[in-house]
Amino acid sequence: MNKTKILSLILVALLVLPLSLTGNLARAQILSVNTPVDLSTELQVTNTGSSAVNLRVIAVEINKEITLPLGAGATETIILTYSLTPAANATLKTFWLNRPVTFVIEARDPSTNAVVDAKVVAMQDYPPVLSGNATYALIANISTTVIKLNLTDNDLNDYGDSLSDSFGAPVFKDQLLRFSYGQVVFEVLVNGQPAIANATSYLLFDEQAPGQFFMDFPLSLIKYTFSVGDKITFKVTDYYSGKTATFDVEVVSVVPISLSLDRDTYPLPNGGAFTVYVKVTDPNVTSSSVNVDYYVELWNGTRPAALTGTATLSLTTAWTFQGSFSLNLAAVTSDLQIFTGAKLVVKYTASDGQDRVFTAYIRPSTAVLQVSKLSVKVNDTVTITLIEPDANIDSAANDTVTLNLAGKSAPTLTLRETGPNTGVFVGTFRIGADAPFDKVNPNALPKTFTLSYTDEYTAATSVTYKRSASLSQTIRVEPTTAKVWVGTLTEEVTQIGPYTSITIYFEDPDYALVETTLTLSTPIIIRTGLGDELQVTSLTRVSGNVFKATVQVEYATAPDTTDTKLQVKVPDTIMVRAVDPCSADGTPAVFLKYVAVRAWDGQLAILPAKPFYNDKDDIVIRVTDPDRNTDPATRETVTVTFKSSSDPIGTTITLVETGPNTGVFEAPYTIDTSTYPPFLRVGDTMIFEYRDALAADGTAKVTSKVEVPLGFVTATPIRPGAPAAVKFLDIMGNEVAPKVGQPTLIQIPVSNADTTRSVTTDVIIVFYDANNVPVGLAYGRITLGAGASGTAIVGWLPSLAGTFTAKVFFWDLANKLPLSEEPLLLTVTV
């Protein structure tokens, strides 16, 4: 390919065409997913668009998926239920899950399978929480004490709020106090060892509210002699969430009075506010509430009035009172560093008149900001983590924290605590799809997002000096260099015919979130040596990140700028120029592809291929000529001339393309000497000619001719089989070795090579001894039809023993004519 010649006049001009950096990147937002998604709420997806889609739902962690039709405005509910073995069934619209999963939810165009919209939704799971009505059991009453257990686990609310998910199982005397049901194992331990049942019983967790299960457990069911100080542990393991909950009951002679807080160290939040949870145990209180006093004491002994008060605790279980209060350090001063190391003191005056005091401390921590990937591509998922104990302001809740995001109109993003009291905040986002990382323009890459967070009070803060830290991470969305080729989805082509089409493929992950149609900012320019030119700006998604456009090619002698076809000559070269606005280095990349336009000499074949044909033979006339495939959507025709040595004028036969866009043309035909044209007789030469309207050199001429005889005439038509095929038989037809005096049949395979006539041949066998003296003779006859085969049977009575040479002659004795080229030679032992 002479690129220099092709580009000499046009390449320079094309390379300096202006490159626009905008494109049509709209993506439909048609999927709506109800959240949270868990075993009780199921997965509900709504198509808010105006067209039906195919809904594809992938459970990533278990590698299962479901595809369902979803009409315009319709909602589909996919059932989520627990199973030890994960599975999915589209007919039942059900996922069986053994763990919480992340769902990738795609709306796909039913005709192109292109992704129209997509969502990523992580399932919510709930760790079990187990509590009871008493944390102490008096040893004097242990045989009559019933512990009322309360299990909170919304993952067990598998049937939803309208149906009961109560569960239980029997336990048997002298066996473990343990049962499993579905995803749950319940067991009882004494001092850390598995407990034994004192009787056969049925243990039931009764669902009295969604996700709330209750069990009355009599301690008399435990086969054990208790002593003061023994600890009874009730344990629930949820294998779906992988979490365990326990509740302890201590055997005591007297219930102790106690005071405790949820933490012994509290944060120094940026905003100064946090919550304190208090628990009091006092067996001698008969009222439904108790009060505790609290204050915060600074390093210098000062107790700010705004941080001093009384909180009321309510009775929650036997002898136990719980409640909370909030502290706002900023109500005292904006210089919160003065609270570094401050004491939080809570006091409870118990029923015995003695004060119980719990002292905790306020201490700042240093935050850490982490990003799973700093260099990303469009459609990549990033996880942002902030480890910030100071933002854990409520130990019983999943707190949130806000980061700043530079360069956005909505310059913040929110991270959620991974669980109560963890101090770890996480958010997962898909680049280009999820706010605030959405609307990334692939024509203006690379793009950076800078996250920042100010930790106002780090661990280095002292009461006299505030030490802050500014944390930041920059996420860079990197461009990818496109791939451009001409051909099929899997193969590049370098030459085509003048009546076909070319398909241009453009693959670029930068456009991963573009919907079905991609509008290019810089058009693809397609130009021919004839001077015709087309520009393409709209491409259709094929699969993944691959888009395509197809252009029809037409043979012509001059360009036509009024149509949408690309005019070419023969031979010619098509040049395709495409531009990726943002390649891997951030600059535009220009792609030049060349496709040669050529014609082919049409090739004619008669099938099945034979050295001659007989009257009434069925044949197929085939022409292979790619450039006569002028319309890839239509079955077209060509003609072949059929004549003979008896009829030099002959006739024309029309061949039809075997299918749209094949370039192969066929017609069935029966050779018949009784019809015309052409006139045919046995012995004629049949002549088939194909005149190619556009041969390889660009002219019209006969490019293929087939000449073949009708019938086959020969003077010596008999063809005997090989010597090894000759058999010696007894009169019963059994194969034998010849013996003196024993009648023998000699069986010789023969065929008639003359397809025009029947032949009767005399078969004469002469036996010669070692001195070449004739010592025996045998004779037979056979008639063979035209072109037929058969077996000649010759009778023989051996009279001498020995080894002889036998010559088998095939003659027409009546006319004294040999019918085979040579006699068949045999070696015979008697």
Sequence and secondary structure as in RCSB ss.txt:
>XXXX:A:sequence
MNKTKILSLILVALLVLPLSLTGNLARAQILSVNTPVDLSTELQVTNTGSSAVNLRVIAVEINKEITLPLGAGAT
ETIILTYSLTPAANATLKTFWLNRPVTFVIEARDPSTNAVVDAKVVAMQDYPPVLSGNATYALIANISTTVIKLN
LTDNDLNDYGDSLSDSFGAPVFKDQLLRFSYGQVVFEVLVNGQPAIANATSYLLFDEQAPGQFFMDFPLSLIKYT
FSVGDKITFKVTDYYSGKTATFDVEVVSVVPISLSLDRDTYPLPNGGAFTVYVKVTDPNVTSSSVNVDYYVELWN
GTRPAALTGTATLSLTTAWTFQGSFSLNLAAVTSDLQIFTGAKLVVKYTASDGQDRVFTAYIRPSTAVLQVSKLS
VKVNDTVTITLIEPDANIDSAANDTVTLNLAGKSAPTLTLRETGPNTGVFVGTFRIGADAPFDKVNPNALPKTFT
LSYTDEYTAATSVTYKRSASLSQTIRVEPTTAKVWVGTLTEEVTQIGPYTSITIYFEDPDYALVETTLTLSTPII
IRTGLGDELQVTSLTRVSGNVFKATVQVEYATAPDTTDTKLQVKVPDTIMVRAVDPCSADGTPAVFLKYVAVRAW
DGQLAILPAKPFYNDKDDIVIRVTDPDRNTDPATRETVTVTFKSSSDPIGTTITLVETGPNTGVFEAPYTIDTST
YPPFLRVGDTMIFEYRDALAADGTAKVTSKVEVPLGFVTATPIRPGAPAAVKFLDIMGNEVAPKVGQPTLIQIPV
SNADTTRSVTTDVIIVFYDANNVPVGLAYGRITLGAGASGTAIVGWLPSLAGTFTAKVFFWDLANKLPLSEEPLL
LTVTV
>XXXX:A:secstr
  HHHHHTTTHHHHHTS      B      EEE SS BTTTBEEEEE SSS EEEEEEEGGGTEEEEEEE TT E
EEEEEEE SS EEETTTTEEEESS  EEEEEEE TTT  EEEEEEEE      EEEES SEEEGGGTTT EEEEE
EE GGG TT TTS   EEEEE TTSBSEEEETTEEEEEEETTEE BBSS EEEEEEEEETTEEEEEEEGGGB   
  TT EEEEEEEETTTTEEEEEEEEEESS   EEEES SEE   SS EEEEEEEEE TT  SSEEEEEEEEE TT
S   GGG EEEEEEEEETTEEEEEEEEEGGGT S GGGGTT EEEEEEE TTS EEEEEEEE     EEEES SE
E TT EEEEEEE GGG   TTS  EEEEEEET SS EEEEEESSTT  EEEEEEETBTSTTSB   GGG  EEEE
EEEEESS TT  SS    EEEEEEEEE     EEEEB SS B SEE SSSEEEEEEE GGGTT  SEEEEEEEEE
EEETTS EEEEEEEEEEETTEEEEEEEEEE SS  TTSSSEEE SSEEEEEEEEESS TTSS EEEEEEEEE   
  EEEEES  S B TT EEEEEEE GGG   TTS  EEEEEEEESS SS EEEEEEESSTT  EEEEEEE  TTS
 SS   TT EEEEEEEESS TTSS EEEEEEEEEBS   SS EEE  GGG EEE TTS B    TT  EEEEEEE
EE  SSS EEEEEEEEEE TTS EEEEEEEEEEE TT EEEEEEEE   S SEEEEEEEEEETTTTEE SSS EE
EEEE 
